[in-house]
Every structure is written in C-alpha cells, then in structure tokens.
Amino acid sequence: MRKFLLLILVSLMSIVSAQITTLKIKKDEPKIDSVKYDVTTNFMGSNAKAYIGQELFLNGLSKTLRDYGYGDFKTDQKKTYTKENNIYKCCSLKSQFNSNYDELNGKYFKVLDVIDDPDTKNYPTIYSKYFFKLEEKESKDIVYYKYDGKYEHSFPFIVVSHFEHLKENAIGIKVIVTKNYFDNTDLSGNTFEIKTGDIWTVEDVTIEDLYYKMVYVVKNSRGNRKTLEVNSFNNTNPNRSIHTVKDYNKYKLKFGATNWNTIFEMSTIKIGFTEEMCLMAWGNPKKINDASYGDQWVYDDDYLYFKNGKLTSFN
C-alpha cells in the first residue's frame, strides 16, 4: 500500500513539474499620435490622417475646366496612371489621365484610410503626399485619391462636417459692408439702392456655381440678397470692407464715429491716427523700418511715419 501511495505522489510531482506557465508583463506600448479633424477648416495640410472617417463632397469645376475632368483618382493605388483602366471613371474629354467630370461631380466619398505616398516616406521634408482610400457613397466603389498636403487650391473636396459647422455657426450673424463693396444688383437680378450702414444677415451657406466657392447668402432689411465669401469676416482672413455688427459698433465707440467712418467707408488715414487705426484703414504694411525719429511703415508707393504710436506724417 505504501509503495502504491508513493508511486501516486511521484506521478503527481512529475505532472506539476512538467507544467510551464507564462507571466504577463505589462510593456510600454508605442504611442500613436492621433490627429483630430478640425471642423473650422476644410484643408488640413500635412495632417492628412485627420481625414480618416470624414465624408467628402466632390465640388464642381468652373466651365472652362470641366472638359479636363478630375485628376488624381485611381482604381488601384499601386498602379501607374498610364494604364487607362486604372483611372477611376475614365476619361475626361480632354485628358485620358483624368476622370470624367459628369460621372464624379457631386458625389460623396468616405475616407476609409490615408496611406503614405512613397515620395513622402523617402523625402518627408519635401513632400506631403498621401493616398486617400475612399468609398463612393452611392456605388460603394473603392477608389484612391492622391492628396497633396501642400496646395489647398488642388483639393477638390468640401468636408461635410466643415460645411455643417459653417451652417450651424454662421446663420443669423449680422454684418455691415462698405458702401462700394457690393454692386447694386441682387441675386434675383433686381437693382437696388445701397445704403451706408445697411445690415446684412447671413441666412444660408451654399456653393456658388461660377467658381464653386463656399459663400454666405446675406439679406438686408429690404429683402435684397447677395453673397459673401466664407472667411470674409473672421480673424483668420479678415476683410477690412466687412465687419460683424458687433465689431463695427466696437470700433465706432473706440475710435469715434467720425474717425471710424473715415477708416471704414473711405479707407483714409489722418495725422494723429493710432497704429491700430491705420491698420484698420490700410492693412498690414509690407515692411516696418525702425529709425531714430520713429517707425516708418512701407506700402507699395506710400510711407507712414509714427512717433510714440501716433501717425505724424505720410506721403
């Protein structure tokens, strides 16, 4: 009996000693920088990865460019453009390397992935090119678009979330424009009198069909409608001929009604104006020279001279 128990004990020890286990050790995982899409802008430049998951609308082209179609759309990202069957929706009327305008205009695409272009991998300081892996919303086609993060003018899409952001935040904003900014024909073709101090209210955001730019549709109290380019009255791309009513009243109070009218309506400066007032009237100078008598602001053919922050002379 003892021998039997000893045999069982030895067997159990063999089984236990034969078991191999692993100990999980937590390692530091490499951190992957995630770039979030900024809805306040349509073009993300070199931050191409931010477009992943976004829905894109393929904007129209002006009439002079439609026969050339859209460039940079491929059915296979790895193949060259010289293969006619690798051009998505080939071909345009005037180029065998471009996609047909009518077959792509107005289509929606979802960005499934952003793939580094070999040029960018090899020469990252020179190139900022990527391939968008897209799914066309209607047909579910998978297509590749070559994106260049250096040139905004070549980006043919409008990001849907950016467009929605504009609508959500711009409608209802009230602006005042200089008397000579608009011509006197409204969107319906009717002529009307332009009055100083007219308040225009943003009532829509849309795409105009001449150059296919995003614009605000604005309406005055008499029902006349005009368009203003998006970004025409914000801090990133200010237009001195357009101000929100809030800013207009702020500067009127700050500079005085007479001075503000001189600045806003006439783009004129006066001796004694502050640097800020001159900036509002003429914009940024091309160059500022520091001299013993003060600062010299250089424009194309004009020079402004300041001492202690006040305009002393100009020619």
PyMOL commands that set and color helices and strands:
alter all, ss='L'
color gray80, all
select helices_A, chain A and resi 2-18+48-51+66-68+84-86+101-104+118-122+152-154+160-170+245-255+257-264+275-282
alter helices_A, ss='H'
color red, helices_A
select strands_A, chain A and resi 55-58+73-74+108-116+129-136+142-148+157-159+174-177+199-207+214-219+225-229+242-244+287-291+294-298+303-307+310-314
alter strands_A, ss='S'
color yellow, strands_A
deselect
rebuild
show_as cartoon
